[in-house]
């Protein structure tokens, strides 16, 4: 069985890239096809793809390609159609932003699309940047409406060409039904690494948040709420919103920069709680990564967090995306007790080994079905 993996791009490292790394580990001989690759942006996480055969598109050779991919998104159909997948039996597309699905098939080939989410910018969900209030925001809105109308039609057509869909959560499964009019999908939750650590009730006096710093993650809300609640907050990660977030930080808000898995584990192990505020998170791997370290979550009541956080046992929810609602949840959390062992038990339900077993079984069953 000859397998290939196709992913949007590797420009930085987040949940979708963690899934890609585990797919590579599961199918180590499979080449990885990308629209773009930025090794500098990956930083220390690039080592997860050492030894992988990575094939990039013609777009990757353009000057400033990583800056141009968003405004030139109408070229995405040309990017994916330039690849030849005819030699493979199975192509696994790991899809979100770049409409990485519906690829050109060879005879007898099947495509399995692991969908992190339909492209958020096409369907009204918050994205990486907020342009409102800026003088050029109106121009961007007009341009986006024209281009995105074409891209949304293209995305729908490509979704109909997929042989089998896997949704990364029930939340994303509902989006497949709503936007692609397909109900023939299976939910396989993303892989969560369970570190070999001893959980502790001896927590340090700080809360934690972090990841890819984009507007959709609402880190500004978290920073302001922690300042209002007068608690220490540690923030890790990098991205387009980092400088803005630093500019609004006051008091005991500490920026840790990009950190590796070991450093993140140590931070989560001793943190009181991990705070998450995205309004409609696709799934929310970070809540479970924290739980795997015995760290409960304070999360917005919505999206994929509903599937990953057990209220009162592995965390609690806040109901409104406001500073007042979140700061009150932080104060409420301070009066509650959580058992780190309960958090770890919840995370183990989503382990990397479970993901690999389910993915292998799904691929093998579909190969036999299509013969």
Secondary structure, DSSP 8 states (H G I E B T S, - for coil): --EEEEES-BSS-SHHHHHHHHHHHHTTTSEEEES-B-HHHHGGGGGGGTT--EEE-GGGGSTTHHHHHHHTGGGHHHHHHT---TT-SEEEEEESTT---S----TT-EEEEEES-S-GGGTT---S---TTSTTHHHHHHHHHHHHHHHHHHHHHHHHH-SEEEESSHHHHHHHHHHH----EEE----B--------S---S-EEEESS--GGG-HHHHHHHHHHHT--EEEE--STTHHHHHHH--SSEEEEES--HHHHHHHHHH-SEEEE--TT-SS-HHHHHHHTTT-EEEEESSTTHHHH--BTTTEEEESSSSHHHHHHHHHHHHT----HHHHHHHHHTTBHHHHHHHHHHHHHHHHHHH-
